[in-house]
Amino acid sequence: QILNSSCMAFSSSILSSNNKIDDIAVFGCGVLGTSLCQQILKSNDFDGLTVTGITKSTTKHESIRDAMSNNNRFRVLTYEDSIKQGKTFRNVVFCAPPSGFDDYPAAVKEVAETVYNGEGTMVFTSAGSVYGGFDGETVNEKSPVTSDAPRAKRLLAAEAACPGIVLRLAGLYTLERGAHNYWLGKDEVAGREDGLINLLHYDDAAGACMAALLKQRSKDESNIYLISDG
């Protein structure tokens, strides 16, 4: 859970009356969330909208503000402060990783109920790993998922808790971090010589989140998208 029970009781009472509705919230301001906030602030499609980064603690707030060049359309809050201020948002992107939560699906559900007001779009960043291990087969949104692995099971439950659009991201990377650095550091790599790794740059993943924000959730088609650099 993100909050303790007393704070949750407080959030329920304040959200039931006199809500203050803001434009876009990005829950989780790591590498992906920071890139997303930067791109939104620069995009003509979101011109004039405010962007709020929401984190679990204040540890990185100063560096996050610096990354936004102290743009007056951006602010960063802890989740608890956002709740205390009675803020809800038309558009929400949940891009915090599972590693920071004891119960990831419950965290997504809680943000959907206390941060997202249902007027715009909520986007959840999942992972392409839910499709399991295929031996060179082509995978798309209609491919079967695996619920055997605990991580995949947790991601699928989190997807179900999102009342909006789900983006299943390939392995994220930058020049300095990602699967390629792991493999390059190995003297010998087990596996097929023609094996491929599906990757996605953090900036491209952020761009996909922006595209999802511009697309309203469909009632007639799937709202799950597999995102990869190719």
Secondary structure as UniProt FT lines:
FT   HELIX           5..15
FT   STRAND          20..27
FT   HELIX           31..42
FT   HELIX           44..46
FT   TURN            47..48
FT   STRAND          51..55
FT   TURN            59..60
FT   HELIX           61..67
FT   TURN            68..70
FT   TURN            72..73
FT   STRAND          74..78
FT   HELIX           79..84
FT   TURN            85..86
FT   STRAND          87..94
FT   HELIX           98..100
FT   HELIX           104..114
FT   STRAND          122..127
FT   HELIX           128..131
FT   TURN            141..142
FT   HELIX           150..160
FT   STRAND          165..169
FT   STRAND          171..173
FT   HELIX           179..184
FT   TURN            193..194
FT   STRAND          199..201
FT   HELIX           202..214
FT   STRAND          224..227
//
